[in-house]
Amino acid sequence: MAQFPDSGRSASPRFDSTRWSIVLAAGLQSSPDAAVAFEQLCASYWYPLYAFVRREGYQQAEAQDLTQGFFASLLQRHDLQRVHPDKGRFRSFLLAALKNYLLNEWDRARAQKRGGGRPLFSLDFDLAESKLGSEQAGTTTPEFVFQRQWALTLLAYVQEQLKSDMSAKGRGDLYDALLPHLAGEPGAAKYTELADLLGMTEAAVKMAMSRLRKRYRALLREEIAQTVSGEAEIDDEIRDLFDALRRPNA
C-alpha cells in the first residue's frame, strides 16, 4: 500500500507536486517516475478533495472510501494521460473529475469495497476531520471549501519556501518576526517594537519587510505558474486564491 506524506500537516506541505511536469509524468504509465509523481499529486490534493466530498453531505466513512476510490479511478482509467497545460488549470480538471466520479462511480466503488478491496493509500482522515471542524457548515459550498483548502495549502508551501530561503541565509529569526506582517503594513509603533526585538534600525526593518514581501510575491507567482496553462492565467488564479481566503463563506 502506498504511503503518502501527510498534506494535512502545517509543516512542509507538498503543493509543489502540482507542477505540470509532475502531472504529465503521473499520466505516463510507462514512466519509472509515474508512481512517485502520482503519490506527490495525491499528497497535495487529497485533503481539499476530501473536504469537498464531506461538504457534499457524505458521512465520514463514505467520504473516506470515495476519496480513496477517486484516486484509484484516476489510475485505472488513465485519466491523467488526457491532462495537458493547454487544456486549463489542473485543479479545475481535478475537481471536475471528482464531481463526475461522485455521480457515476460510487456504486462501483462500493461494490469493490464489499469484495474485499484494500485501500490503496494511507491518508490521515482523523486530522482531516479536525480541520474540517473549522469550516462554517451550512453556508459554505463544497466548491468553496475545495478552493479555500487549495489556497491555504499553496500559501503554506510558499511560506515554507520563504522560510527555507531565509534560514539558509541565517535570517530565520527575521523571517519569524516579520511573517505575521506579510499581509498588512505594521504601524509605526510595531516597527519600533520589531526594531528593538531584532536589534535593527526601523529603516532596516522596513527594508527587510519590503524585500520579504517582494520575494513572497515572486515565489507565489512561480508556484501559480506551474499550475496554469500560461502567463495570462496567473493573475486570475491569484485573484481566485485571495478571494477564497477573504470570504468567510459562500
Residue pairs with C-beta under 8 A, 6 or more apart in sequence:
1 118
1 119
1 120
1 121
1 122
2 35
2 39
2 120
2 121
2 122
3 122
4 39
4 42
4 43
4 46
4 121
4 122
4 123
5 14
5 43
6 43
6 123
6 124
6 127
7 13
7 14
7 43
7 44
7 45
7 46
7 47
7 153
8 47
8 124
8 127
8 128
8 131
9 127
10 156
11 160
12 157
12 160
13 44
13 153
13 156
13 157
13 160
14 40
14 43
14 44
14 157
15 44
15 153
15 154
15 156
15 157
15 223
16 44
16 157
16 223
16 226
17 37
17 40
17 41
17 43
17 44
18 41
18 44
18 45
18 90
18 91
18 226
18 227
19 226
19 227
20 85
20 90
20 226
20 227
22 37
22 40
22 41
23 37
23 41
23 80
23 83
23 90
24 83
24 84
25 31
25 33
25 34
25 37
26 34
26 37
26 38
26 40
26 41
26 80
27 34
27 78
27 79
27 80
27 81
27 82
27 83
28 34
28 81
29 78
29 81
31 37
38 74
38 75
38 80
42 71
42 121
44 153
45 91
45 94
45 150
46 67
46 71
46 121
46 123
47 128
47 131
47 149
47 153
48 145
48 146
48 149
48 150
48 153
49 67
49 70
49 94
49 95
49 98
49 146
50 63
50 64
50 67
50 123
50 125
50 128
51 128
51 131
51 132
51 135
51 145
51 146
51 149
52 95
52 98
52 142
52 143
52 145
52 146
53 63
53 66
53 67
53 98
53 102
53 142
54 60
54 63
54 132
54 145
55 135
55 137
55 140
55 141
55 142
55 145
56 102
56 142
58 66
60 125
60 129
64 123
64 125
65 109
65 110
65 113
66 101
66 102
66 106
66 109
67 123
68 119
68 120
68 121
68 123
69 101
69 105
69 106
69 109
69 112
69 113
70 97
70 98
70 101
70 105
71 120
71 121
72 109
72 120
73 79
73 101
73 105
73 109
74 80
74 97
75 120
79 97
83 90
83 93
85 228
85 229
85 230
86 229
87 93
87 229
88 228
88 229
89 227
89 228
89 229
89 233
89 237
90 227
91 150
91 227
95 143
95 146
135 145
135 148
136 248
136 249
139 249
139 250
140 249
140 250
141 250
143 250
144 244
144 247
144 249
144 250
147 240
147 244
148 244
148 245
150 241
150 244
151 240
151 241
151 242
151 244
151 245
152 245
154 220
154 223
154 224
154 241
155 220
155 241
155 245
157 223
158 216
158 219
158 220
158 223
159 179
159 216
161 219
162 175
162 212
162 215
162 216
162 219
163 172
163 175
163 179
165 215
166 172
166 174
166 175
166 212
167 175
173 198
174 198
174 208
175 212
177 194
177 197
177 198
178 194
178 205
178 208
178 209
178 212
181 190
181 209
182 212
182 213
182 216
186 194
186 209
191 202
191 205
191 206
192 202
194 200
194 202
194 205
195 201
195 202
195 204
195 205
198 205
200 208
220 238
221 234
221 238
224 234
224 237
224 238
224 241
225 231
225 234
227 237
228 234
228 237
